[in-house]
Amino acid sequence: MTDQEFAIRKSFAHSELVMQVNGLLPGENFKSLYTFFAYALMIGFNILLPVLGYINLFKADPDERFTLLSNSFIYVEMFILVFKNWSLVVTPDLTKKMFNRWNDDIFNTQVDEDKHIIDEAVRDHRIKYILYFILTGIAPTFLLINIIFSAHDDLKLPIWLPVDIYNSTLRYTLANVYIIVGYTHAVFAHFAIDVYLSSFMLYCGSQLRLIKYKLENMEKYFEEDLLCISDEIFNDKLLQKKVYDKITQCAKVYDAVYSYIQELEEIYSGGVFSQFLVGSMVVSICLYNMSKAQSLNLELIYAMGFLMPMTYLLYLYCNHGTLVIEESLTIGDAIIKSPWYNYDMKSKRLLMILIERSKKPINFSAGKIVELSLETFVLIVKRSYSLLAVLRNY
């Protein structure tokens, strides 16, 4: 394989690093410590921190409870990481396998005539990765700024602690460090998982697009052979065999993409469903907190810092899910546009099978209930607005 053929696998290098730092993927070194590290992060931050937050909420005075409740979505986001992380933490070898599948020959069939399709997908992945990374980094940055420049009379992400932290600078500092580290881990763990799954769907869509290009532009792969044939119809047996082999390769890639999406859904759909389940609520509460702000202040910026990456991650999932659906549904159109009438009967029969298979779209569903598509994203936005209206009237 050439470096070009490994372009997809190489594009995950930064994603894997972020996952390793957040205990979601074992590195090459210290593999024996991975399990302890992964479970320590899950228990210490994804479980303990939100539990302490909700204990503080229930112990607060009734007058303060509604104010604290408006920020409780942060604890929800931390806690659902348990469901999103579970498959990655419990079966790290399976996660590594899903990455390494992009080294398989079946996903590296591009040649000079069509490598621009994979190049575009890699470039799209890189741009979205950088943008999402920047948006993700805004939230913990603003929390840190809020802690540094505000009065040291309360925790900015309130949690219950069994000791009084306000009479001791050391205890107050350690509590804030724990909150900042836990919150940063949560947002970047979300980032790592969302990039991991949505990028896989993006590349599955690019593989389907590659199939369409090959079927529609079959002559480009055999231009030199066609120059040796005087008749308009392909009458060379060797050429017809090459055409059939190319169509067979396309069918195998289609099956590989279908199997890959099915495997992703089987392993990770539950965690994605938990994210979508609370997504509209989180967006609504962020919008509600922003609507209460009378001027540009840290609280407003803090709400915006959480709203932007949350909305973007829901869009990423739905956009890439729509890409897979649309590319799989239009394979039949690509076949119709191809010079299928010049092929032999064996190739035509295989194309008919592909057309029939493409009538049922390939899709990823969260929890096998919510289909990841732009229609779902629009529905989430509508539900978020409805929930915002209810909160404003409360």
Long-range contacts (C-beta under 8 A, 24 or more apart in sequence): 1-103, 1-105, 1-108, 4-110, 4-115, 4-118, 5-108, 5-110, 6-103, 6-108, 7-118, 7-119, 7-122, 8-102, 8-107, 8-108, 8-118, 8-121, 8-122, 8-203, 9-99, 9-100, 9-102, 9-103, 11-122, 11-125, 11-126, 11-199, 12-99, 12-102, 12-199, 14-129, 15-129, 15-192, 15-195, 15-196, 15-199, 16-99, 18-188, 18-191, 18-192, 18-195, 19-88, 19-95, 19-192, 19-193, 19-196, 21-188, 22-185, 22-188, 22-189, 22-192, 23-89, 24-85, 24-88, 24-89, 24-92, 24-95, 24-189, 24-192, 24-193, 25-88, 25-92, 25-95, 25-96, 26-92, 26-96, 34-92, 38-85, 38-89, 38-92, 39-89, 41-185, 41-189, 42-81, 42-82, 42-85, 42-89, 44-182, 45-78, 45-181, 45-182, 45-185, 45-186, 46-78, 46-79, 46-81, 46-82, 46-85, 46-186, 46-189, 47-79, 47-82, 49-75, 49-78, 49-159, 49-178, 49-179, 49-182, 49-183, 49-186, 50-75, 50-76, 50-78, 50-79, 52-159, 52-160, 52-161, 53-157, 53-158, 53-159, 53-160, 55-159, 55-160, 56-158, 56-159, 56-160, 57-158, 59-160, 60-158, 68-158, 70-285, 70-288, 70-289, 71-157, 71-158, 71-289, 73-278, 73-281, 73-282, 73-285, 73-286, 74-157, 74-183, 74-306, 76-278, 76-281, 76-282, 77-186, 77-190, 77-278, 77-282, 77-310, 78-182, 78-183, 78-186, 80-271, 80-274, 80-275, 80-277, 80-278, 81-186, 81-189, 81-190, 83-270, 83-271, 83-274, 84-189, 84-190, 84-193, 84-271, 84-272, 84-274, 84-275, 85-189, 85-193, 85-271, 86-271, 87-267, 87-268, 87-270, 87-271, 88-193, 91-267, 94-267, 95-196, 98-200, 98-263, 98-264, 98-267, 101-260, 102-203, 104-256, 106-252, 106-253, 106-256, 107-203, 107-207, 107-253, 107-256, 109-210, 109-249, 109-253, 110-210, 111-221, 113-217, 113-220, 113-221, 114-210, 114-213, 114-214, 114-217, 117-206, 117-209, 117-210, 117-213, 118-206, 118-210, 120-206, 121-202, 121-203, 121-205, 121-206, 121-209, 124-202, 125-199, 125-202, 125-203, 128-198, 128-202, 128-316, 129-195, 129-199, 131-312, 132-191, 132-194, 132-195, 132-309, 132-312, 132-313, 132-316, 133-191, 135-308, 135-309, 135-312, 136-187, 136-188, 136-190, 136-191, 136-309, 138-304, 138-305, 138-308, 138-309, 139-183, 139-187, 139-302, 139-305, 139-306, 139-309, 140-180, 140-183, 140-184, 140-187, 141-305, 142-298, 142-301, 142-302, 142-305, 143-179, 143-180, 143-183, 143-302, 144-180, 145-298, 146-298, 146-299, 146-302, 147-176, 147-180, 149-298, 150-298, 155-179, 157-183, 187-309, 190-275, 190-309, 190-313, 191-309, 191-313, 193-271, 194-275, 194-313, 194-316, 194-317, 197-264, 197-268, 197-272, 197-317, 198-313, 198-316, 198-317, 198-320, 199-320, 200-260, 200-264, 201-261, 201-264, 201-317, 201-320, 201-321, 201-323, 201-324, 201-364, 201-372, 202-320, 202-323, 204-257, 204-260, 204-261, 204-324, 204-362, 205-320, 205-323, 205-324, 205-327, 207-253, 207-256, 207-257, 208-254, 208-257, 208-324, 208-327, 208-328, 208-331, 208-362, 209-327, 210-253, 211-250, 211-253, 211-254, 211-331, 211-334, 212-327, 212-330, 212-331, 212-333, 212-334, 213-334, 214-246, 214-249, 214-250, 215-247, 215-250, 215-331, 215-334, 215-335, 215-338, 215-351, 215-354, 216-334, 216-335, 216-337, 216-338, 217-338, 218-243, 218-246, 218-338, 218-339, 219-339, 221-246, 232-342, 233-342, 234-342, 234-343, 234-344, 240-343, 240-344, 240-346, 240-347, 243-343, 243-344, 243-347, 244-343, 244-344, 244-346, 244-347, 244-350, 247-347, 247-350, 247-351, 247-354, 248-350, 250-354, 251-350, 251-353, 251-354, 254-331, 254-354, 254-357, 257-328, 257-362, 258-362, 261-324, 261-362, 261-363, 261-364, 264-364, 265-364, 265-365, 265-368, 269-364, 269-365, 269-366, 269-367, 269-368, 270-367, 272-317, 272-364, 272-366, 272-367, 272-372, 273-366, 273-367, 273-369, 273-370, 274-367, 275-313, 275-314, 275-366, 276-314, 276-317, 276-366, 276-370, 276-376, 276-380, 279-310, 279-314, 279-380, 280-380, 280-383, 280-384, 280-387, 281-384, 281-387, 282-306, 282-310, 283-307, 283-310, 283-311, 283-314, 283-380, 283-381, 283-384, 284-383, 284-384, 284-385, 284-387, 284-388, 284-391, 285-391, 286-310, 287-384, 287-388, 288-388, 288-391, 288-392, 291-388, 291-392, 314-377, 314-380, 315-377, 317-366, 317-372, 318-372, 318-373, 318-374, 318-376, 318-377, 319-374, 319-377, 320-372, 321-363, 321-364, 321-371, 321-372, 321-373, 321-376, 322-372, 322-373, 322-374, 324-361, 324-362, 324-363, 324-364, 325-361, 325-362, 325-363, 325-373, 328-358, 328-361, 328-362, 328-363, 329-358, 329-359, 329-361, 330-358, 331-355, 331-358, 332-358, 332-359
